[in-house]
Amino acid sequence: MEFFRNPNIDFLGKKWYFLAFSLVFSVAGVFSMLFWHGIRYGVDFRGGTLVYVKFAQAPDNNAIRAAMDRAGLHNARIQIYGSPGSNEVLIDVSEQETSEQALDRSKTQIINALETNAPANKQDLNNTGFLTIKNDLMQKDPLHLGTDAEQRYTAQAQAIVNYRDKVKDGVLHSLDELKAAADPAVVASLSDGFFLSNFGVRNVEIVGPQVGAQLRKQALLATAYSLAGMLVYLAFRFEWIYGVAAVVTVFHDTLITLGAFSLLNKEISLTVIAAILTLIGYSNNDTIVVFDRIRENLKLMRREKLSDIVNRSINQTLSRTILTAGLTFLTVLALYLFGGEVLKGFSLALVIGILIGTYSSIAIAAPILVAYQDWRSGRGRPPVMVPVTKEASRREKVKAKA
């Protein structure tokens, strides 16, 4: 299947436009990372506590942030989480400890901050654990069970918690809802010691700063090792200049992708690093396809100018490049639009990277080869674009002796 039939586009003739485009976006990204937004690390890399909160109504991020500030939790990061209409929010606060006490402290601080109108001497049933409910029932004994109270109230408390968390998704709107899960007398007794807030803390996760620093180091090493591995492979498989061109191209793609995240003020998380490593391989694959066609055409069209050979090679592989990249782009675009908040960073990196990676395979990698060859020619050196075979080497030696 061909997307284009015999295209004849002068890509190298437009190399200065491509260079200007890449330069603008690269410089803008670097300036954003250094002076404007910086690199916004996710909790995976900087450490912190993630608190997942579900609200009864659509949450107001500004009101939540103001409540965090009043509680002393400054610079908390608030973002909508989950599917549309789920009313879930992810609150990211800085935390230097990784103990169970730190988890409980962060959860308690956020609950206290969000409970703006809590009645005195009452506990929030939406954010109360099983043992607290059980002990309250044991103390009041609404069913008048006497000696058999513990077993029965254990089952009642567990039924209440299960109904709240599994059936009502963590947030009860009314105590009357519990009549479907517990004895009416038990439900009636709860009103004396409990009230219902408009939210429930679903989960709390914590990442220590030491772990975050180690993950940052490993992410940088993984990226550097992948670039070095590509350089070695292409130098062995083609010639070293092909490897240099591919590494420069991939570095260009990575820089623009990271710059785009900085300009958009998006977090860099482990999933984003995974996407960038995926893009390194993807972009390199497109580049190798073009390089392989250039190498084949160099053997077939030795008398033509290198720029004409490179242009023809890019045009010959253009249909394959557009079809492959286009289908992949549509897939990751669907993932970005419908994949949910958890995959937003990963899919956004893929959307940006596939566009830039496809562009750079055509507009950056090939012109580097031509520029290097022109530089060698200007210094009176022989071309190195085609690997020298043993037979060709023998002919050169015979020719030199003659």
Salt bridges, closest charged atoms under 4 A:
GLU2 OE1 - ARG5 NH1 3.82
ASP69 OD1 - HIS74 ND1 3.54
ASP92 OD2 - ARG46 NH2 2.03
GLU95 OE2 - ARG105 NH2 3.33
GLU97 OE2 - ARG105 NH2 3.46
ASP136 OD2 - LYS140 NZ 3.32
GLU150 OE2 - LYS134 NZ 3.43
ASP165 OD1 - ARG164 NE 2.88
ASP169 OD2 - LYS54 NZ 3.56
ASP169 OD1 - ARG202 NH1 3.02
ASP176 OD1 - LYS179 NZ 3.70
GLU177 OE2 - LYS168 NZ 3.74
GLU177 OE2 - HIS173 ND1 3.78
ASP253 OD1 - HIS252 ND1 2.95
GLU267 OE2 - ARG40 NH2 3.85
GLU267 OE2 - ARG77 NH1 3.01
ASP286 OD1 - ARG320 NH1 2.68
ASP292 OD1 - ARG295 NH2 2.98
GLU296 OE1 - ARG293 NE 3.61
GLU304 OE2 - ARG312 NH1 3.66
GLU391 OE2 - ARG394 NH2 2.66
GLU391 OE2 - ARG395 NH1 3.69
